[in-house]
């Protein structure tokens, strides 16, 4: 019998159902612990000490490149964990209607394999209680796609909901909304925010390259009439993904 494991979750208020006061959604408390190729390679070395870390990492990186190329060519990919298939969303008016990036979006569907579903059957859930009700980012919605799965679209709007996020003072250096890439580089939102309230931010995503990003809000907003003396940094617990696929000209 497979070993039982548990996901520890915190409950945070569901901001999308304002008519229900006691409505919560679960957030896995360890979601920010992202396993990267370097970590996987180190685990393999620990289990099989005769294999070199550099060799394993090279193989994993080469595998990723092959997968990316296959998906860019329109092929589906399946490994022991997930099945990834290309997807084009949006409505076509007539069979001769060409691809329109303003209407149609290129993305991917990811589904667990049978092996992964068998593992999920062994997972239980332990509720730790309510998440800290202070300043936090609760949800990021890509306005162009309507998705809340962590995918965002460069040069399109996103809506961020949470609490105590309002950027104040708006013109103070060092404050604002930032996307932090995997190397630690910060990409600020330079356009004026369409909405800037304690519970909602609406703004245009910068022209980000493909990759993983951490969303960071820096503000001196306070619920009292006196601003915080030092900036507060609020970080979204979930990584955000930018993935664009070039479409060949028709």
C-alpha positions in Angstrom: 0.0 0.0 0.0 1.3 3.4 -1.0 2.5 5.7 1.8 -0.1 8.3 2.8 1.1 11.9 2.4 -0.6 15.2 3.4 -0.9 18.6 1.9 -1.1 21.2 4.6 -3.5 24.0 3.6 -4.4 27.4 5.0 -7.9 28.9 4.4 -8.3 32.4 3.0 -11.4 34.3 2.4 -12.9 34.0 -1.1 -13.0 37.6 -2.4 -15.0 36.5 -5.5 -18.1 35.7 -3.4 -18.8 38.9 -1.5 -22.4 37.9 -0.9 -21.2 35.0 1.3 -19.3 36.1 4.4 -18.0 32.8 5.6 -16.7 31.5 2.3 -13.1 30.3 2.2 -10.8 28.7 -0.3 -7.8 26.4 0.5 -4.2 27.3 -0.3 -1.5 24.7 -0.1 1.1 26.1 2.4 4.1 24.6 0.6 3.2 25.8 -2.9 6.1 28.2 -3.0 8.6 25.4 -2.7 9.3 24.9 -6.4 11.4 21.9 -7.4 13.8 22.8 -10.2 16.1 20.7 -12.4 19.1 21.4 -10.1 17.1 20.0 -7.1 16.0 16.9 -9.1 19.6 16.3 -10.3 20.8 16.6 -6.7 18.2 14.0 -5.5 19.2 11.6 -8.2 22.9 11.9 -7.2 22.0 11.3 -3.6 20.1 8.1 -4.5 22.8 7.0 -7.1 26.1 8.4 -6.1 27.9 7.1 -9.2 26.2 9.6 -11.4 27.6 13.1 -11.8 25.5 16.1 -11.0 26.6 18.0 -14.1 25.7 15.0 -16.3 22.2 14.6 -14.9 21.6 18.3 -15.1 22.7 18.4 -18.7 20.3 15.5 -19.6 17.4 17.2 -17.8 18.0 20.5 -19.5 18.3 18.8 -22.9 15.0 17.0 -22.2 13.3 20.4 -21.4 14.6 21.8 -24.7 13.2 18.8 -26.7 9.8 19.2 -24.9 9.6 22.9 -25.6 10.4 22.3 -29.3 7.9 19.5 -29.6 5.1 21.7 -28.1 6.1 24.6 -30.3 5.7 22.3 -33.3 2.2 21.4 -32.1 3.0 17.9 -30.7 1.6 16.6 -27.4 4.1 15.5 -24.7 3.6 12.9 -22.0 6.0 11.8 -19.3 5.4 9.9 -16.1 3.6 12.8 -14.4 1.7 14.9 -16.8 0.2 15.0 -20.4 0.8 18.4 -22.1 -1.2 19.2 -25.2 -1.2 22.4 -27.3 -4.4 24.5 -27.3 -5.7 27.4 -29.3 -8.7 29.1 -27.6 -11.1 31.7 -28.9 -14.0 31.8 -31.4 -13.7 31.6 -35.2 -16.4 33.2 -37.4 -16.4 31.2 -40.5 -14.0 28.5 -41.6 -11.8 31.0 -43.5 -11.2 33.2 -40.5 -7.4 33.6 -39.9 -5.7 33.5 -36.5 -6.2 36.8 -34.7 -4.0 37.3 -31.6 -6.5 39.9 -30.3 -9.2 37.2 -30.2 -7.3 33.9 -30.1 -4.8 32.7 -27.5 -2.1 30.0 -27.7 -1.7 28.0 -24.6 -1.4 24.4 -23.2 -3.5 22.0 -21.4 -1.8 20.0 -18.6 -3.4 16.9 -17.2 -2.1 14.3 -14.7 -1.2 10.9 -16.1 -2.6 7.6 -14.6 0.6 7.3 -12.6 0.2 10.8 -11.2 -3.5 10.2 -10.4 -2.5 7.1 -8.5 -0.1 9.2 -6.4 -2.8 11.8 -5.8 -5.1 9.1 -4.5 -2.6 8.7 -1.6 -2.7 12.4 -0.6 -4.7 13.7 2.3 -5.4 17.3 3.3 -4.6 18.8 6.7 -6.3 22.2 7.4 -4.0 24.4 9.5 -6.5 27.2 10.0 -7.1 30.6 8.5 -4.3 32.4 6.7 -3.0 35.7 8.3 -5.7 38.3 7.5 -3.1 41.1 7.2 -1.7 42.3 3.9 -1.6 39.7 1.3 -2.2 38.9 -2.4 -5.0 36.4 -2.8 -5.6 35.9 -6.5 -4.1 37.0 -9.9 -6.5 37.0 -12.9 -5.3 37.4 -16.5 -8.0 39.6 -17.9 -7.3 38.6 -21.6 -7.8 34.9 -20.9 -9.9 34.9 -17.7 -7.4 32.4 -16.2 -6.4 32.3 -12.5 -3.9 29.4 -12.9 -0.8 31.5 -12.7 -0.4 32.1 -16.5 -0.2 35.8 -17.5 0.1 37.6 -20.8 2.7 40.3 -21.5 1.2 43.7 -22.5 -2.2 42.6 -21.2 -4.1 43.6 -18.1 -4.2 41.5 -14.9 -6.4 42.0 -11.8 -4.9 41.3 -8.4 -7.2 40.9 -5.4 -6.2 40.7 -1.8 -5.9 43.2 1.1 -3.9 46.3 2.1 -2.2 46.4 -1.4 -2.9 50.0 -2.4 0.2 51.7 -3.6 0.7 54.8 -1.5 2.3 57.3 -2.1 1.8 56.6 -5.8 4.7 58.7 -6.9 7.3 57.6 -4.3 10.5 55.9 -5.7 10.8 52.2 -4.8 7.1 51.6 -4.4 4.8 49.9 -6.9 4.2 46.5 -8.6 7.2 44.4 -9.7 7.7 41.1 -11.5 10.8 39.4 -10.2 12.4 36.8 -12.6 14.3 33.7 -11.6 17.6 35.5 -11.6 16.3 38.1 -9.2 15.9 40.8 -11.9 12.9 43.2 -11.2 10.6 44.3 -13.9 8.4 47.2 -12.6 4.9 48.1 -13.8 5.6 51.6 -15.3 2.1 52.5 -16.6 -0.4 54.1 -14.2 -2.6 51.5 -12.5 -6.1 51.4 -13.8 -7.3 50.6 -10.3 -5.4 51.1 -7.1 -7.4 50.2 -4.0 -6.6 48.2 -0.8 -8.4 45.1 -2.1 -7.8 45.4 -5.9 -5.1 46.4 -8.3 -5.6 46.5 -12.1 -2.6 47.1 -14.3 -0.9 46.3 -17.6 1.8 43.5 -17.4 5.2 44.7 -18.8 6.7 43.1 -22.0 8.1 40.1 -20.1 10.1 37.3 -21.7 9.0 33.7 -21.2 9.7 32.3 -17.8 8.7 32.2 -14.1 8.1 35.3 -12.1 7.2 36.3 -8.6 4.7 39.1 -8.2 5.7 41.7 -5.6 3.8 44.8 -4.3 5.7 47.4 -2.3 3.7 50.1 -0.5 3.5 52.2 2.6 -0.3 52.0 2.7 -1.8 51.7 6.2 -5.4 51.3 7.3 -4.9 54.2 9.6 -4.6 57.8 8.4 -0.8 57.6 9.0 1.3 55.9 6.3 3.9 53.2 7.3 7.3 54.6 8.1 9.0 51.8 6.1 7.7 50.2 2.9 5.9 46.9 3.2 6.6 44.1 0.6 3.7 41.8 -0.2 4.6 38.7 -2.3 2.3 36.4 -4.1 2.8 32.8 -2.9 2.3 31.3 -6.4 4.8 31.6 -9.3 3.5 33.3 -12.4 4.3 31.9 -15.8 4.8 33.8 -19.1 4.8 31.4 -22.0 4.4 32.7 -25.5 4.5 30.7 -28.7 5.4 32.4 -32.0 2.8 31.7 -34.7 4.1 31.3 -38.2 2.7 33.8 -40.7 -0.3 32.5 -42.7 
